Amino acid sequence: MQISDTSAQDVRIEPPPPYRRRILAGGAAVIIIASLVLVAPSAERWANATVSVPYDRIRTATVTRGDLVRDVPCRAEWWLP
């Protein structure tokens, strides 16, 4: 028994045309540039943002520990029908 040659089964596959790769690369570049153009202004505003509040506008107080006092109505009629 002799093994037959498989050269008849081989099929040459042509590489894709080079312009297709260029179109895909160009499309990816356009998408990246467009996303940068859309995101850059808001990212720049966020990066340059500073919050400054004058000390005069800040209310400060000393915290002490004591009994808890709740503001509860003294009249019991408000919940009765």
Sequence and secondary structure as in RCSB ss.txt:
>XXXX:A:sequence
MQISDTSAQDVRIEPPPPYRRRILAGGAAVIIIASLVLVAPSAERWANATVSVPYDRIRTATVTRGDLVRDVPCR
AEWWLP
>XXXX:A:secstr
      TTT        HHHHHHHHHHHHHHHHHHHHHHHHHHHHHHH      GGG                S 
SGGG  
